[in-house]
Amino acid sequence: MRRILFVSCNYASDYGPMVWGTYIRMRLLLEAAARAADEVDLLLFVAPDFLASADPAGVAASLRKHWGIQVCVHLAGRSMLAHRGWRSTLRGLFDIRYQRYYGDGGGPEQALAVRSALRTDTALVVAHRLDATPAVVEGVAGRVPVAVNFDDVEHVARLRRVAREHSSVDRWLRRIEVSAIRRAELAVLNSIDSALVCSSGERDYLSTLGVTASIDVVNNAVSFPMAVDRLQRSGKTVMFIGSYGYAPNLEAATELMDVVFPMVLEAVPDAKLLIAGARSERLSIDPRRNPAVEVLGFIDDVAEIYGRADVACCAIRAGGGTRIKIIEAAAWGVPTVSTPLGAEGLDLVEGTEILLAESPRALADCCIRLLEAQADARAMGDAARAKIVRDYEHGVVVTRIADSYRSTMARGGHAALAAEAHS
């Protein structure tokens, strides 16, 4: 019997609506755990306000229904170290356990919860993201191998956000916080067995920092439709999809609506813009001012937007990792126009599989080019789909993650046997 313990701060009472990037990757990681082990324990850190009413059996049923994963769910409260006033804010400048983005798994109670969830047959502990890592590293303390997933290299992503701060004081304070994040990430990477990153560029960067963990590249992935239906497409529709609780998506959608798309309309007066995704109420838009923009909000089935779209525009200017929205567009044969940063880490060839542009004017010109040359747009979408399907299909990536887990467990087993032989 071999068991994997998966630790995450991304609790949901129902995982059906959880369709944005963090949860797509969480599903990949959990499916791989179910494939690599006989049993999977899932420890979720829950906000104290929800802990009393949270139902482990209900969470397990939701994961089984929506993700097809059988797990044993354990719940524990999130750390409140980062939520205790101005002293915590000051300490957060130097210690990520006191930072609101990363402190949910940073307290002694969370480390105790990890220790309590370990079983005699636990062969691997997986930390979903950096926020769960302090509890895992302290709670496991060398008992079993540890793998940590990095949706992105956090200190790199946060530094990009800092560069967009308007206040020089805010930039200075945020840079101090980023230094703490960098130290924490390096400490983690020198105390665990393996790390999972989204792209070879991230692996190469971390390798230059001299970390000791084994670093495996496991791409983000999506489920590919068996066939691509183009019948509903008008040849004049641009789209963007994302969760607008994530600042880079909010900024990208705002730039697209307010700056890029009006330029597109000048050349293609009957063009349409579709904006989809959770928390779209955060977008400031007046439909009376621009009736060509349609905000769909959260959609259960992405076929609703990809079946209508002719071009995807990804005006992302911050963040890290790889953009699932570009992988998804390619899966549906929709050609993408993106900033270079938005397409970072994806092996798509500029000019034939994707169009890259930096300025709003250049992004608009690329969209216009594809809207006005539908045959070229279709060829680009087909080329991107052919490229992406080899490396980013859901089942292919789950297999790679499972292989990474098995390798980490095997290395841990050898290390334990060696230690026992010398004791």
C-alpha positions in Angstrom: 0.0 0.0 0.0 1.4 3.4 -1.0 -0.2 6.7 0.0 0.3 10.3 -1.1 -0.7 13.3 1.1 -1.6 16.4 -0.9 -1.8 19.7 1.0 -3.5 22.8 -0.3 -4.9 26.1 0.8 -7.4 26.1 -2.1 -10.5 24.9 -0.3 -13.9 24.9 -2.0 -17.1 23.3 -0.8 -17.9 22.5 -4.5 -15.1 22.1 -7.1 -17.5 22.1 -10.0 -17.3 25.9 -10.7 -13.5 25.9 -9.9 -12.3 26.1 -13.6 -9.6 28.8 -13.6 -5.9 28.2 -13.7 -5.0 27.3 -10.1 -7.7 24.7 -9.9 -7.0 23.3 -13.4 -3.4 22.6 -12.2 -4.7 21.3 -8.8 -6.8 18.8 -10.7 -3.8 17.6 -12.8 -1.7 17.2 -9.6 -4.4 15.2 -7.8 -5.2 13.0 -10.8 -1.5 12.2 -11.0 -1.4 11.4 -7.3 -4.4 9.0 -7.7 -2.5 7.3 -10.5 0.8 7.1 -8.7 -0.5 5.8 -5.3 -3.0 3.4 -3.9 -4.6 6.0 -1.7 -4.7 9.8 -1.7 -5.2 12.0 1.4 -6.2 15.6 0.8 -5.5 18.1 3.6 -7.2 21.4 3.0 -6.6 24.6 5.0 -9.9 26.4 5.4 -10.6 30.0 6.5 -11.8 29.9 10.2 -15.2 31.4 9.3 -16.0 28.4 7.1 -14.3 25.6 9.0 -17.2 24.8 11.4 -19.6 24.3 8.5 -17.2 22.6 6.1 -18.0 19.0 5.3 -15.1 16.7 4.4 -17.5 14.1 3.0 -19.2 16.7 0.8 -15.8 17.9 -0.5 -14.8 14.4 -1.3 -18.1 13.8 -3.1 -17.6 17.0 -5.2 -14.1 16.0 -6.3 -15.4 12.5 -7.2 -18.3 13.9 -9.2 -16.5 16.8 -11.0 -12.9 15.6 -11.2 -13.3 11.9 -11.1 -10.9 11.6 -8.2 -11.3 9.5 -5.1 -9.6 11.1 -2.0 -9.9 11.1 1.8 -10.4 14.7 2.8 -9.0 16.2 6.0 -9.7 19.9 7.0 -7.8 22.2 9.2 -7.9 26.0 9.8 -5.8 28.4 7.9 -3.1 30.3 9.8 -4.1 33.8 11.0 -0.6 35.0 11.5 -0.9 37.3 8.4 -4.2 38.8 9.6 -3.3 40.3 12.9 -2.9 44.0 12.3 0.0 46.2 11.5 2.6 44.2 13.4 1.9 41.3 11.0 2.1 43.6 8.1 5.5 44.8 9.1 6.7 41.2 9.8 5.4 40.2 6.4 8.1 42.4 4.8 10.6 39.9 6.0 8.8 36.6 6.5 6.2 35.2 4.1 4.3 33.5 6.9 3.0 37.0 7.7 2.1 37.8 4.1 -1.5 37.6 3.2 -0.8 35.8 -0.2 1.5 33.2 1.3 0.8 32.9 5.0 -2.3 30.5 5.1 -0.1 27.5 5.8 2.5 29.2 7.9 1.6 28.6 11.5 2.4 25.8 14.0 -1.2 24.5 13.9 -0.9 23.9 10.2 2.4 22.0 10.6 0.7 19.9 13.3 -2.2 19.2 10.9 0.3 17.9 8.3 2.0 15.7 10.9 -1.4 14.4 12.0 -2.4 13.5 8.5 0.8 11.4 7.9 0.3 7.6 7.9 2.8 4.8 8.2 2.3 4.1 4.5 2.6 7.8 3.3 5.3 7.7 0.6 5.1 11.3 -0.6 3.8 14.6 0.5 2.8 17.2 -2.2 2.4 20.9 -1.5 0.0 22.4 -3.9 1.6 25.9 -3.9 4.0 28.1 -2.0 1.3 29.0 0.6 1.0 25.4 1.8 4.7 24.8 1.8 5.8 26.1 5.3 3.3 23.6 7.0 4.6 20.8 4.8 8.3 21.4 5.3 7.9 21.8 9.0 5.3 19.1 9.5 7.1 16.4 7.5 10.6 17.2 8.8 12.4 14.6 6.8 10.0 11.7 7.5 9.0 11.2 3.8 9.9 12.8 0.4 8.3 16.1 -0.4 7.4 17.5 -3.8 6.3 21.2 -4.2 4.3 22.5 -7.2 5.1 26.0 -8.4 2.3 27.5 -10.6 5.0 30.1 -11.3 8.2 31.3 -9.6 6.5 33.6 -7.2 9.3 36.1 -6.6 9.6 36.6 -10.4 5.9 37.1 -10.8 5.6 39.5 -7.9 8.6 41.5 -9.0 6.7 42.1 -12.3 3.7 43.4 -10.3 6.0 45.7 -8.3 7.2 47.3 -11.5 3.6 48.4 -12.2 3.1 50.1 -8.8 2.5 53.8 -9.2 3.9 54.9 -5.8 7.6 54.9 -5.3 7.0 54.1 -1.6 4.8 51.1 -2.5 7.5 49.9 -5.0 10.1 50.1 -2.2 8.0 48.2 0.3 6.9 45.5 -2.2 10.5 44.9 -3.2 11.4 44.1 0.4 8.5 41.7 0.4 9.7 40.1 -2.9 13.2 39.6 -1.3 11.5 37.6 1.5 9.6 35.6 -1.1 12.8 34.8 -2.9 14.6 33.7 0.2 11.6 31.5 1.1 11.5 29.9 -2.3 15.2 29.2 -2.3 15.0 27.8 1.2 12.2 25.5 0.1 14.0 24.4 -3.0 17.0 23.4 -0.9 15.0 21.4 1.7 12.6 19.4 -0.5 13.1 16.4 -2.9 11.5 17.7 -6.0 9.8 20.7 -7.5 7.3 20.9 -10.4 7.4 23.9 -12.6 5.4 24.9 -15.7 8.1 25.6 -18.3 11.7 24.8 -19.2 12.5 28.5 -18.8 11.5 28.4 -15.1 13.6 25.3 -14.6 16.6 26.8 -16.3 16.3 30.0 -14.2 16.0 28.1 -10.9 19.0 25.9 -11.9 21.1 29.0 -12.1 20.4 29.7 -8.4 22.1 26.4 -7.4 19.0 24.8 -5.8 19.3 21.2 -4.7 15.8 19.9 -5.4 15.2 17.9 -8.6 13.3 20.2 -10.9 10.7 18.6 -13.3 8.9 20.5 -16.0 5.2 19.6 -16.1 3.2 21.8 -18.4 -0.2 23.2 -17.7 -2.8 21.3 -19.7 -6.4 21.2 -20.9 -8.8 18.6 -22.2 -8.9 18.8 -26.0 -12.2 18.7 -27.8 -12.4 15.7 -30.2 -13.4 18.1 -33.0 -13.4 21.9 -33.5 -16.8 23.3 -34.5 -16.4 26.5 -36.6 -19.9 26.8 -37.7 -21.0 29.5 -35.2 -18.0 31.8 -35.9 -18.6 35.1 -37.6 -15.0 35.9 -38.6 -15.3 39.1 -36.6 -15.1 38.1 -32.9 -12.3 38.7 -30.5 -12.3 37.1 -27.0 -10.6 37.1 -23.6 -11.2 34.7 -20.7 -9.9 34.8 -17.2 -10.7 35.1 -13.5 -10.8 38.8 -12.6 -9.9 38.3 -9.0 -6.4 37.9 -10.4 -5.0 41.4 -11.0 -3.1 40.6 -14.3 -6.3 39.3 -15.9 -8.3 42.3 -14.7 -5.7 44.7 -16.1 -5.4 42.8 -19.4 -9.2 42.7 -19.9 -9.4 46.4 -19.1 -6.7 47.3 -21.6 -8.4 45.2 -24.2 -11.8 46.8 -23.8 -10.6 50.4 -23.3 -7.6 50.7 -25.6 -7.0 47.8 -28.0 -10.5 46.9 -29.1 -11.6 50.5 -30.0 -8.6 50.5 -32.4 -9.9 47.2 -33.9 -13.3 48.7 -34.4 -11.9 51.6 -36.4 -10.7 49.0 -39.0 -13.5 46.4 -38.5 -16.6 48.3 -37.5 -18.7 45.2 -37.1 -16.2 43.4 -34.8 -17.4 42.0 -31.5 -15.5 41.4 -28.2 -16.4 38.6 -25.8 -15.2 38.9 -22.2 -15.8 35.8 -20.0 -14.8 34.6 -16.6 -15.5 34.6 -12.9 -15.8 37.9 -11.0 -16.5 39.9 -14.2 -18.4 42.4 -12.0 -15.0 43.9 -11.2 -14.7 45.1 -14.8 -15.8 48.6 -15.3 -17.8 48.7 -18.5 -20.9 50.5 -19.8 -22.7 48.4 -22.5 -24.4 51.6 -23.7 -21.1 53.1 -24.4 -19.8 50.1 -26.4 -22.5 47.7 -27.4 -19.9 45.7 -29.4 -18.5 44.4 -26.1 -20.4 41.4 -24.5 -19.5 40.4 -20.9 -20.5 36.7 -20.4 -19.4 36.3 -16.8 -18.7 32.8 -15.6 -19.5 30.1 -18.1 -19.9 26.4 -17.3 -18.8 25.2 -20.8 -15.9 26.9 -22.5 -17.4 25.7 -25.9 -19.8 28.7 -25.5 -17.0 31.2 -26.0 -14.5 29.3 -28.1 -17.3 28.2 -30.5 -18.0 31.9 -31.3 -14.5 33.3 -31.2 -12.2 34.0 -34.2 -9.2 35.5 -32.3 -8.1 35.3 -28.7 -6.2 38.4 -27.4 -4.0 38.0 -24.3 -2.8 41.4 -23.3 -1.1 40.0 -20.1 1.6 42.2 -18.7 2.4 40.7 -15.3 2.4 37.3 -13.6 4.3 34.1 -14.2 3.9 30.4 -15.2 2.2 29.6 -18.5 -1.2 31.0 -19.6 -3.8 28.2 -19.7 -6.0 30.5 -21.7 -3.6 30.3 -24.6 -3.3 26.5 -24.4 -7.1 26.3 -24.3 -7.5 28.6 -27.3 -5.1 26.5 -29.3 -7.0 23.3 -28.2 -10.1 24.9 -29.9 -8.2 26.0 -33.0 -8.6 29.7 -32.1 -5.5 31.8 -33.1 -4.0 33.9 -30.4 -2.5 37.4 -30.3 -0.5 37.9 -27.1 2.1 40.0 -25.5 5.5 38.2 -25.3 5.1 37.9 -21.5 1.6 36.4 -22.0 3.0 33.7 -24.2 6.0 33.1 -22.0 7.0 29.4 -21.5 4.9 28.2 -24.5 6.7 26.6 -27.4 4.6 28.4 -30.1 6.3 29.8 -33.2 5.8 33.5 -33.8 4.1 34.2 -37.1 2.8 30.7 -37.8 1.4 29.5 -34.5 0.9 32.7 -32.6 1.2 36.5 -33.1 3.2 38.4 -30.5 3.0 42.2 -30.0 3.9 44.5 -27.1 2.0 47.8 -27.5 -1.7 48.3 -27.6 -1.5 49.5 -31.2 0.5 46.4 -32.3 -1.9 44.1 -30.5 -4.8 45.8 -32.3 -3.1 45.5 -35.7 -2.5 41.8 -35.1 -6.1 41.2 -34.3 -7.2 43.2 -37.4 -4.8 41.2 -39.5 -6.4 37.9 -38.4 -10.0 39.2 -38.6 -9.5 40.4 -42.2 -7.6 37.2 -43.3 -9.8 34.3 -42.1 -7.9 31.7 -44.1 -4.7 32.7 -42.4 -6.3 32.8 -39.0 -7.7 29.3 -39.5 -4.3 28.0 -40.6 -2.7 29.6 -37.5 -5.3 28.1 -35.2 -4.8 24.7 -36.7 -1.0 24.9 -36.5 -1.2 25.9 -32.8 -3.5 23.0 -32.1 -1.2 20.5 -33.8 1.7 21.8 -31.7 -0.1 22.0 -28.4 -1.7 18.6 -28.5 1.6 16.8 -28.3 2.7 18.4 -25.0 -0.3 20.0 -23.3 -3.1 17.4 -23.6 -4.6 16.6 -20.2 -3.9 12.9 -20.1 -0.3 13.3 -21.4 0.5 15.8 -18.6 -1.1 13.7 -15.9 1.1 10.8 -16.9 4.2 13.0 -16.6 3.3 14.3 -13.2 2.6 10.7 -12.0 6.0 9.7 -13.3 7.6 12.6 -11.4 5.9 11.5 -8.2 7.1 7.9 -8.7 10.6 9.0 -9.2 10.6 11.2 -6.1 9.1 8.3 -4.0 11.8 5.9 -5.4 14.6 8.3 -4.6 13.2 8.8 -1.1 13.0 5.0 -0.7 16.6 4.6 -1.7 17.7 7.4 0.7 15.8 5.8 3.6 17.4 2.4 2.9 20.8 4.0 2.7 20.3 5.8 6.0 19.1 2.5 7.6 22.1 0.6 6.3 24.5 3.1 7.9 22.7 3.3 11.2 
